[in-house]
Amino acid sequence: MLQNLNIYGRIVWLKWFYKDVCLKIMINSENNTYKSPFCSRYSSKEMLYIFSEEKKIKTWRKLWVALSRAEKELGLPISSKQIKELEDNINIIDYETAKKREKIVKHDVMAQIYAYAKQCKNAAKIIHLGATSCYVTDNADIIAMKEALKLIKKKLLGVIKLLCDFAFNTRNIPCLSYTHLQPAQLTTVGKRAALWTQDFYMDFLDISSIIENLMLLGSKGATGTQASFLELFKKDEKKIELLEKKIAKEMGFDRVICLSGQTYSRKIDFKILSVLSSIAQSSMKFSYDMRILQSFKELEEPFETNQIGSSAMPYKRNPMKSERITALSRYVLTNLLNTSFTAGTQFFERTLDDSANRRIVIPESFLAVDAILNLMLNICSNITINKKVIEKRTLKELPFMATENIMMVATKKGGNRQKIHEKLRKLSMEAAAIVKEKGEENDLIDRLEKEDDLNLEKEEIEKILKPENFIGLSARQVENFKEKFIDPILEENSKEIIDKFENLI
């Protein structure tokens, strides 16, 4: 072809050819295809696989095998050879054939049945017998969500373990507590961490309940009446009941939903997303507190040796992991609204407006919570405590907090409670003005020592001003919480705990 062209023609052809080749390379390049950040940055391989196309289709095929096996055992004309053929091809998936077929029929389940049937010629006629699409889609969704919930539970236990250990080890370290984000009284570092832990403990109870009570849809037919199975089994209701029990047992469930339309009630999705949302709430609370405490320089999340905090400010140590938790948690919280609308707008026995929404909302919410817990595990495994900063900030505010105790001691020594209160109020205001207006140190103690009306010696005031005198039962509360609530669940689930995740970007 080139030899028939002049020099100019050859140049034009080569430019066109080069452009065409480059375009094809670009189109086929992985970097030219959008990928969810959950796949490339945030979520674990284990969670990604649970919601992968491969896992979904394999689960569909296992459900078809379970259905055929149960139907055979209950008397339908299905041979062992057909069952064996279906079993042998569960993991051999012809994605290309299914993809081409779906373009024609516009139905993903029928496309997969077509591809499976081409591989299983003897069993082709008994695949999906009596079932509707939701037999595989809804049951597979329940199976995937149960597996995902179990993974979430393991990581949640890890977070609880790490946070509880941190709380116990720091239960005696006094620090400022805050109401309205203003210094209030003293608490301890460990007591605050125990409050974080308690939120996650409540999430653990909820997720455990959901896992325990999650039921398979079973084989309910096109509108939930099981009419097709009634026909197949010649009106034998007992066999239909046994059919569901056999399928449930093979798929790892002990119960099926009693009533359904074509789908299981979408309120189940809402309940599951509610648990994920609750974990996101707990994580967001933790991350906000950590971000504020890091700005105070009291606590810091792990900062790796070569980590860069800012492209412009080399000294920065931004709490980027906690900030990411906040961002991802916000995403999960808003997704809960999606499941609310879906549950509330399912006309009669079902509409298809749930499908596209659920394909996105359910997997992405699980991937987001997985990512959140990966971050939580990373942070909680190595929180930096700057004890000197905590002590300095505590002592700076302590004189104001000690005024009530000082008033009680001075009153016990014969002083007039009302007069002492007024004196302390005035001295506190004067000291506060020094701090706020002149930027100087809090000199309230010096003022109190010079005040004859209080009738207190310097040693008496200093004895009152020990931070450990102001933490109440903080340490004991942490010990009781650990012993009565956390230790039992950690011991009971000791083999299920995941308490490390280091492969963060």
C-alpha positions as CSV (number, residue, x, y, z in Angstrom):
1,M,0.0,0.0,0.0
2,L,2.7,2.4,1.0
3,Q,4.7,1.9,-2.2
4,N,1.7,3.3,-4.2
5,L,1.9,6.6,-2.4
6,N,4.2,9.5,-2.9
7,I,6.3,10.9,0.0
8,Y,3.6,13.2,1.2
9,G,1.0,10.5,1.1
10,R,3.2,8.1,3.1
11,I,3.8,10.8,5.8
12,V,0.0,11.3,6.1
13,W,-0.7,7.6,6.3
14,L,2.0,7.0,8.9
15,K,0.7,9.9,11.0
16,W,-2.8,8.4,10.8
17,F,-1.6,4.9,11.6
18,Y,0.5,6.2,14.5
19,K,-2.4,8.2,15.9
20,D,-4.8,5.2,15.6
21,V,-2.4,2.8,17.3
22,C,-1.8,5.3,20.1
23,L,-5.5,5.8,20.6
24,K,-6.1,2.0,20.9
25,I,-3.2,1.8,23.4
26,M,-4.7,4.6,25.4
27,I,-8.2,3.1,25.4
28,N,-6.9,-0.3,26.5
29,S,-4.7,1.2,29.2
30,E,-5.7,0.6,32.8
31,N,-4.9,4.2,33.6
32,N,-7.6,5.3,31.1
33,T,-10.4,3.6,32.9
34,Y,-12.1,5.0,36.0
35,K,-11.6,2.9,39.1
36,S,-13.3,3.4,42.4
37,P,-10.9,4.8,45.0
38,F,-12.1,1.9,47.2
39,C,-10.4,-0.5,44.8
40,S,-7.2,1.4,44.2
41,R,-6.6,3.1,47.6
42,Y,-8.8,2.3,50.6
43,S,-10.4,-1.2,50.9
44,S,-8.8,-4.5,51.7
45,K,-8.4,-7.3,49.1
46,E,-10.7,-9.5,51.2
47,M,-13.6,-7.1,51.1
48,L,-13.1,-6.3,47.4
49,Y,-13.3,-10.0,46.6
50,I,-16.5,-10.5,48.5
51,F,-18.2,-8.0,46.2
52,S,-16.3,-9.0,43.0
53,E,-18.0,-10.2,39.9
54,E,-16.2,-13.6,40.2
55,K,-17.5,-14.2,43.7
56,K,-21.0,-13.2,42.7
57,I,-21.3,-15.5,39.7
58,K,-19.7,-18.4,41.6
59,T,-22.3,-17.8,44.3
60,W,-25.1,-17.8,41.7
61,R,-23.9,-21.1,40.4
62,K,-23.7,-22.6,43.8
63,L,-27.3,-21.6,44.4
64,W,-28.3,-23.2,41.1
65,V,-26.5,-26.4,42.2
66,A,-28.2,-26.3,45.6
67,L,-31.6,-25.8,44.0
68,S,-31.1,-28.7,41.5
69,R,-29.7,-31.0,44.2
70,A,-32.6,-30.3,46.6
71,E,-35.1,-30.7,43.7
72,K,-33.5,-34.1,42.8
73,E,-33.6,-35.3,46.4
74,L,-37.3,-34.4,46.6
75,G,-38.2,-36.5,43.6
76,L,-37.9,-34.3,40.5
77,P,-36.4,-36.0,37.4
78,I,-32.8,-34.7,37.8
79,S,-29.8,-37.1,37.5
80,S,-26.6,-37.2,39.6
81,K,-24.7,-36.8,36.3
82,Q,-26.4,-33.4,35.7
83,I,-25.6,-32.3,39.3
84,K,-22.0,-33.4,38.8
85,E,-21.8,-31.4,35.6
86,L,-23.1,-28.3,37.3
87,E,-20.7,-28.7,40.2
88,D,-17.7,-29.3,37.9
89,N,-18.3,-26.0,36.1
90,I,-19.0,-23.7,39.1
91,N,-15.5,-22.1,38.9
92,I,-15.2,-22.1,35.1
93,I,-16.9,-18.9,34.1
94,D,-17.2,-17.8,30.5
95,Y,-17.5,-14.0,31.1
96,E,-17.2,-13.1,27.4
97,T,-20.2,-15.3,26.4
98,A,-22.3,-14.0,29.2
99,K,-21.3,-10.4,28.3
100,K,-22.3,-10.8,24.7
101,R,-25.5,-12.5,25.6
102,E,-26.5,-9.7,28.0
103,K,-26.1,-7.1,25.3
104,I,-28.7,-9.0,23.3
105,V,-31.2,-10.0,26.0
106,K,-30.6,-7.1,28.5
107,H,-30.9,-9.4,31.4
108,D,-27.8,-10.4,33.5
109,V,-29.3,-13.5,35.1
110,M,-30.5,-15.0,31.8
111,A,-27.1,-14.2,30.3
112,Q,-25.4,-16.1,33.0
113,I,-27.8,-19.0,32.7
114,Y,-27.1,-19.1,29.0
115,A,-23.3,-19.2,29.6
116,Y,-23.6,-21.9,32.3
117,A,-25.9,-23.9,30.1
118,K,-23.5,-23.9,27.2
119,Q,-20.9,-25.4,29.5
120,C,-23.3,-27.9,31.0
121,K,-25.2,-29.3,28.0
122,N,-26.7,-32.3,29.9
123,A,-27.8,-30.1,32.8
124,A,-28.9,-27.1,30.7
125,K,-32.6,-27.9,30.9
126,I,-32.8,-28.1,34.7
127,I,-30.8,-24.9,35.6
128,H,-32.9,-22.4,37.5
129,L,-35.9,-24.8,37.5
130,G,-38.9,-23.1,39.1
131,A,-36.9,-20.1,40.2
132,T,-37.0,-16.4,39.4
133,S,-34.0,-14.1,39.0
134,C,-34.2,-13.0,42.6
135,Y,-33.5,-16.5,43.7
136,V,-29.9,-16.0,42.8
137,T,-29.5,-12.2,43.1
138,D,-31.2,-11.7,46.4
139,N,-29.8,-14.9,48.0
140,A,-26.3,-14.1,46.7
141,D,-26.6,-10.6,48.2
142,I,-27.6,-11.9,51.6
143,I,-24.7,-14.4,51.4
144,A,-22.2,-11.6,50.4
145,M,-23.4,-9.2,53.1
146,K,-23.2,-11.9,55.8
147,E,-19.6,-12.7,54.8
148,A,-18.8,-9.0,54.7
149,L,-20.4,-8.4,58.1
150,K,-18.3,-11.2,59.5
151,L,-15.1,-9.5,58.2
152,I,-16.3,-6.1,59.5
153,K,-17.0,-7.8,62.9
154,K,-13.4,-9.2,63.1
155,K,-11.9,-5.7,62.4
156,L,-14.3,-4.1,64.8
157,L,-13.1,-6.4,67.5
158,G,-9.6,-5.5,66.7
159,V,-10.4,-1.8,67.1
160,I,-12.1,-2.5,70.4
161,K,-9.1,-4.5,71.6
162,L,-6.6,-1.8,70.7
163,L,-8.6,1.1,72.1
164,C,-9.4,-0.7,75.3
165,D,-5.7,-1.5,75.8
166,F,-4.9,2.1,75.2
167,A,-7.6,3.2,77.6
168,F,-6.4,0.8,80.3
169,N,-2.8,1.9,80.0
170,T,-3.6,5.6,80.2
171,R,-6.5,5.4,82.7
172,N,-4.5,7.3,85.4
173,I,-3.2,10.2,83.2
174,P,-5.1,13.3,84.0
175,C,-6.2,15.6,81.2
176,L,-8.7,18.4,80.5
177,S,-12.2,17.4,79.7
178,Y,-14.4,19.6,77.6
179,T,-18.1,20.5,77.4
180,H,-19.1,22.9,74.5
181,L,-15.5,22.5,73.4
182,Q,-14.5,24.6,76.4
183,P,-12.4,23.3,79.3
184,A,-14.6,21.8,81.9
185,Q,-13.2,19.6,84.7
186,L,-10.5,16.9,84.6
187,T,-10.8,13.4,83.2
188,T,-8.1,11.0,82.1
189,V,-6.8,10.1,78.7
190,G,-7.9,6.5,79.4
191,K,-11.5,7.5,80.4
192,R,-11.9,9.4,77.1
193,A,-10.6,6.4,75.2
194,A,-13.0,4.2,77.0
195,L,-15.8,6.4,75.8
196,W,-14.7,5.8,72.2
197,T,-14.4,2.1,73.0
198,Q,-17.9,2.0,74.4
199,D,-19.4,3.3,71.1
200,F,-17.7,0.6,69.2
201,Y,-18.8,-2.0,71.8
202,M,-22.4,-1.0,71.1
203,D,-21.7,-1.4,67.4
204,F,-20.4,-4.9,68.1
205,L,-23.6,-5.9,69.8
206,D,-25.6,-4.6,66.8
207,I,-23.5,-6.3,64.2
208,S,-23.5,-9.6,66.1
209,S,-27.3,-9.5,66.3
210,I,-27.6,-8.8,62.6
211,I,-25.3,-11.7,61.7
212,E,-27.1,-14.1,64.0
213,N,-30.6,-13.2,62.7
214,L,-29.8,-12.8,59.0
215,M,-32.0,-15.2,56.9
216,L,-31.8,-16.4,53.3
217,L,-34.6,-15.5,50.9
218,G,-35.0,-19.1,49.9
219,S,-37.0,-20.2,46.9
220,K,-40.1,-18.0,46.8
221,G,-40.9,-17.8,43.1
222,A,-41.8,-14.8,40.9
223,T,-44.0,-13.0,43.4
224,G,-43.3,-14.8,46.6
225,T,-46.2,-17.2,46.4
226,Q,-44.1,-20.3,45.5
227,A,-46.7,-21.1,42.9
228,S,-44.1,-22.5,40.5
229,F,-42.8,-24.9,43.1
230,L,-46.3,-25.9,44.0
231,E,-46.8,-27.0,40.4
232,L,-43.4,-28.8,40.2
233,F,-44.1,-30.8,43.4
234,K,-47.8,-31.5,42.5
235,K,-49.2,-29.5,45.4
236,D,-47.0,-31.1,48.0
237,E,-46.4,-28.2,50.5
238,K,-44.1,-30.3,52.7
239,K,-41.7,-30.7,49.9
240,I,-41.6,-27.0,49.2
241,E,-40.7,-26.4,52.9
242,L,-38.0,-29.1,52.7
243,L,-36.7,-27.6,49.5
244,E,-36.0,-24.3,51.2
245,K,-34.4,-26.0,54.3
246,K,-32.1,-28.0,52.1
247,I,-31.0,-24.9,50.1
248,A,-30.5,-22.9,53.2
249,K,-28.4,-25.6,54.9
250,E,-26.1,-26.0,51.8
251,M,-25.6,-22.2,51.7
252,G,-24.7,-22.0,55.4
253,F,-28.0,-20.7,56.8
254,D,-30.4,-22.3,59.3
255,R,-33.4,-20.3,58.4
256,V,-35.2,-18.7,55.4
257,I,-37.5,-15.6,55.4
258,C,-41.1,-16.5,56.0
259,L,-42.7,-14.0,53.8
260,S,-41.5,-12.1,50.7
261,G,-42.6,-10.6,47.5
262,Q,-40.3,-11.3,44.6
263,T,-37.5,-9.9,46.7
264,Y,-36.8,-10.0,50.4
265,S,-38.0,-6.8,52.2
266,R,-35.6,-4.0,51.4
267,K,-35.8,-3.0,55.1
268,I,-33.2,-5.7,55.6
269,D,-30.8,-3.6,53.6
270,F,-31.7,-0.6,55.7
271,K,-31.0,-2.5,58.9
272,I,-27.6,-3.7,57.6
273,L,-26.7,-0.2,56.4
274,S,-27.8,1.1,59.8
275,V,-25.2,-1.0,61.5
276,L,-22.6,0.2,59.0
277,S,-23.7,3.8,59.6
278,S,-23.4,3.3,63.3
279,I,-19.8,2.1,63.0
280,A,-19.2,5.2,60.8
281,Q,-20.7,7.4,63.5
282,S,-18.4,5.9,66.1
283,S,-15.4,6.3,63.9
284,M,-16.3,9.9,63.0
285,K,-16.6,10.8,66.7
286,F,-13.1,9.2,67.3
287,S,-11.6,10.9,64.3
288,Y,-12.9,14.4,65.2
289,D,-11.6,14.1,68.7
290,M,-8.2,12.9,67.5
291,R,-8.0,15.8,65.0
292,I,-8.7,18.3,67.8
293,L,-6.3,16.6,70.3
294,Q,-3.6,16.6,67.6
295,S,-4.1,20.3,67.1
296,F,-3.7,20.6,70.9
297,K,-0.5,18.5,70.5
298,E,-1.8,16.1,73.2
299,L,-2.2,13.0,71.1
300,E,-1.0,12.2,67.6
301,E,-1.9,9.6,65.0
302,P,1.0,7.5,63.6
303,F,3.2,9.5,61.3
304,E,5.5,7.4,59.1
305,T,9.2,8.1,58.6
306,N,9.0,9.3,55.0
307,Q,5.4,10.7,55.3
308,I,4.9,14.2,53.9
309,G,2.4,16.4,55.7
310,S,2.2,19.2,53.2
311,S,3.7,20.1,49.8
312,A,4.2,23.7,50.9
313,M,4.9,23.4,54.7
314,P,7.6,20.9,55.4
315,Y,7.0,21.0,59.2
316,K,3.4,19.9,59.0
317,R,2.1,16.6,60.6
318,N,-1.5,16.7,59.5
319,P,-3.9,14.1,60.9
320,M,-4.6,12.8,57.4
321,K,-5.7,9.3,58.5
322,S,-8.3,10.7,60.9
323,E,-9.4,13.2,58.3
324,R,-9.9,10.3,55.9
325,I,-12.0,8.5,58.5
326,T,-14.2,11.6,58.8
327,A,-14.6,11.8,55.0
328,L,-15.4,8.2,54.5
329,S,-17.8,8.1,57.4
330,R,-19.7,11.0,56.0
331,Y,-20.1,9.0,52.8
332,V,-21.5,6.0,54.7
333,L,-23.9,8.1,56.7
334,T,-25.4,9.6,53.6
335,N,-25.8,6.2,52.0
336,L,-28.2,5.2,54.7
337,L,-30.7,7.6,53.2
338,N,-30.6,5.6,49.9
339,T,-31.7,2.4,51.6
340,S,-34.5,4.3,53.3
341,F,-35.9,5.5,50.0
342,T,-35.5,2.1,48.4
343,A,-37.4,0.3,51.2
344,G,-40.1,2.9,51.2
345,T,-40.7,3.0,47.4
346,Q,-41.0,-0.7,46.6
347,F,-44.4,-1.0,44.9
348,F,-46.4,-4.0,46.0
349,E,-44.3,-7.2,45.4
350,R,-41.3,-5.3,43.9
351,T,-40.1,-2.7,41.4
352,L,-36.8,-2.6,39.6
353,D,-35.7,0.9,40.7
354,D,-34.0,-0.8,43.6
355,S,-31.5,-2.7,41.4
356,A,-29.2,-0.1,40.0
357,N,-29.1,1.7,43.3
358,R,-28.3,-1.4,45.4
359,R,-25.5,-2.4,43.1
360,I,-23.7,0.7,44.1
361,V,-24.9,1.5,47.6
362,I,-24.5,-1.8,49.3
363,P,-21.0,-2.8,48.1
364,E,-19.6,0.7,48.3
365,S,-20.9,1.1,51.9
366,F,-19.2,-2.1,53.0
367,L,-16.0,-1.1,51.2
368,A,-16.1,2.3,52.9
369,V,-16.6,0.8,56.4
370,D,-13.8,-1.7,55.7
371,A,-11.5,1.2,54.7
372,I,-12.6,3.1,57.9
373,L,-11.7,0.2,60.1
374,N,-8.4,-0.3,58.3
375,L,-7.5,3.2,59.2
376,M,-8.8,2.8,62.8
377,L,-6.6,-0.3,63.2
378,N,-3.6,1.6,62.0
379,I,-4.2,4.6,64.2
380,C,-5.1,2.8,67.4
381,S,-2.1,0.5,67.2
382,N,0.3,3.4,67.8
383,I,-1.2,6.6,69.2
384,T,1.4,9.0,70.4
385,I,0.8,10.5,73.9
386,N,2.6,13.8,74.6
387,K,2.4,13.6,78.4
388,K,4.3,16.9,79.0
389,V,2.0,18.8,76.8
390,I,-1.1,17.2,78.5
391,E,0.3,18.1,81.9
392,K,1.1,21.7,80.9
393,R,-2.3,22.3,79.5
394,T,-3.9,20.7,82.5
395,L,-2.0,22.8,85.1
396,K,-2.7,25.9,83.1
397,E,-6.5,25.5,83.7
398,L,-6.4,23.6,87.0
399,P,-6.4,26.7,89.3
400,F,-9.8,27.8,88.0
401,M,-11.2,24.3,88.4
402,A,-9.8,24.0,91.9
403,T,-11.7,27.0,93.2
404,E,-14.6,24.9,94.4
405,N,-12.3,22.6,96.4
406,I,-10.5,25.6,97.8
407,M,-13.8,27.1,98.8
408,M,-14.7,23.9,100.6
409,V,-11.4,23.7,102.6
410,A,-11.6,27.4,103.5
411,T,-15.2,27.0,104.7
412,K,-14.2,24.0,106.8
413,K,-11.6,26.2,108.5
414,G,-14.4,28.6,109.7
415,G,-14.8,31.0,106.7
416,N,-18.0,32.4,105.4
417,R,-19.0,30.4,102.4
418,Q,-20.7,33.3,100.5
419,K,-17.9,35.7,101.2
420,I,-15.3,33.2,100.1
421,H,-17.2,32.4,96.9
422,E,-17.3,36.1,96.0
423,K,-13.6,36.5,96.8
424,L,-12.7,33.6,94.6
425,R,-14.9,34.8,91.8
426,K,-13.2,38.2,91.7
427,L,-9.7,36.7,91.9
428,S,-10.6,34.3,89.1
429,M,-11.8,37.1,86.9
430,E,-8.6,39.1,87.5
431,A,-6.4,36.1,86.7
432,A,-8.5,35.3,83.6
433,A,-8.0,38.9,82.4
434,I,-4.2,38.5,82.8
435,V,-4.3,35.4,80.6
436,K,-6.6,36.7,77.9
437,E,-5.6,40.3,77.7
438,K,-1.9,40.2,78.3
439,G,-1.1,36.7,77.2
440,E,0.6,36.0,80.5
441,E,0.5,32.8,82.7
442,N,-2.4,32.1,85.0
443,D,-1.4,33.7,88.4
444,L,-4.5,32.7,90.3
445,I,-2.6,30.6,92.8
446,D,-0.3,33.5,93.6
447,R,-3.3,35.7,94.2
448,L,-4.9,33.1,96.5
449,E,-1.7,32.7,98.6
450,K,-1.7,36.4,99.2
451,E,-5.4,36.6,100.3
452,D,-5.6,36.7,104.1
453,D,-9.4,36.2,104.1
454,L,-9.0,32.6,102.9
455,N,-6.9,31.7,105.8
456,L,-5.0,29.1,103.7
457,E,-1.3,28.3,103.8
458,K,0.6,27.8,100.6
459,E,1.1,24.1,101.3
460,E,-2.6,23.6,101.7
461,I,-3.4,25.2,98.4
462,E,-0.6,23.1,96.6
463,K,-2.0,20.0,98.2
464,I,-5.4,20.7,96.7
465,L,-3.9,21.5,93.3
466,K,-2.8,17.9,92.4
467,P,-4.5,16.8,89.1
468,E,-5.2,13.3,90.4
469,N,-7.5,14.9,93.0
470,F,-9.8,16.0,90.2
471,I,-10.3,12.9,88.1
472,G,-13.0,11.3,90.2
473,L,-13.6,7.6,89.4
474,S,-12.2,7.8,85.9
475,A,-9.6,5.1,86.4
476,R,-11.9,2.8,88.2
477,Q,-14.6,3.3,85.5
478,V,-12.1,2.2,82.9
479,E,-11.2,-0.9,84.9
480,N,-14.8,-1.9,85.5
481,F,-15.7,-1.4,81.8
482,K,-12.8,-3.5,80.6
483,E,-13.5,-6.3,83.1
484,K,-17.3,-6.5,82.8
485,F,-17.8,-5.7,79.1
486,I,-14.8,-5.9,76.9
487,D,-12.7,-8.8,78.3
488,P,-15.7,-11.2,77.9
489,I,-16.3,-10.5,74.2
490,L,-12.6,-10.5,73.4
491,E,-12.1,-13.9,75.1
492,E,-15.2,-15.3,73.4
493,N,-14.1,-14.2,70.0
494,S,-10.3,-14.5,70.5
495,K,-9.7,-16.4,67.3
496,E,-11.7,-14.0,65.2
497,I,-9.9,-10.7,66.0
498,I,-8.1,-8.8,63.3
499,D,-6.1,-6.1,65.0
500,K,-3.5,-5.1,62.3
501,F,-3.7,-3.3,59.0
502,E,-0.5,-1.7,57.7
503,N,-0.9,-1.5,53.9
504,L,-2.3,2.0,53.9
505,I,-1.7,4.6,51.1
